Amino acid sequence: MGGSTRSPRVLQGDNASGQSPYERLSRRMLDISGDRGVLKDVIREGAGELVTPDASVLDITLWGMELGLLSMRRGELARFLFKPTYAYGTLGCPPLIPPNTTVLFEIELLDFLDSAESDKFCALSAEQQDQFPLQKVLKVAATEREFGNYLFRQNRFYDAKVRYKRALLLLHRRSAPPEEQHLVEAAKLLVLLNLSFTYLRLERPTTALRYGEQALLIDQKNAKALFRCGQACLFMTEYEKARDFLVRAQKEQPFNHDINNELKKLASYYRDYTDKEKEMCHRMFTPNDNGSTVGEN
């Protein structure tokens, strides 16, 4: 789910007419809960379908906000009034929101992902999936990848990995005519790059390297794939391989700060490594007090 929410405003006090701010606002707002506990005022209309219950609404803490989101469309900007039952209840949220307080939220829905279509398609057998056109497979794979991206941004790397793998499996299973194979390969490349990065975050560099190398089979000059492989090798202290990948990445994107910083990190790590090696050799072959050398029989 992509969107922005302004901090809630607390509605308190009466004016000279005896009407509270809640009463004045509520008169022109739509009741979407059925008991006037959640009221809505559309500021800017959205487009397309309403948010579905299966959409990626994660970490919603207020019942009223969930009901509000389910009434919105992409691009919509709306103002909501939540009575205490649908907001912070009898406890409130000290120190900002007192107990039993009606609150005002302004929500902009930028986009949302609907998992229902994707889940149904992934539940089909390979033979059943083959009955659908390629564009359908590409759409479902893209949805799975977008879900993975959303989970990745939430630092839910294991869950993100699962979504990316579902997308990759769909693309691996689908054969395409030669004139459309480039579409499948382009989709695979994006997922492989995501998987490589995710496994780095999971501190599994061997697997990250494997996915990065698979990406390079599709595009051998892809700077991101070369960079991920370099990071994985550096993680495994395979400094020569790391340097090879990172130098190749730098060749493709000479002014990329991430690549250049990784090369600096590699140089620092390698310098520390060689210094330790020299110190170890020095200790091994330095005569001890009785005139013999460490390591002599």
Disulfide bonds with the S-S distance in Angstrom:
none
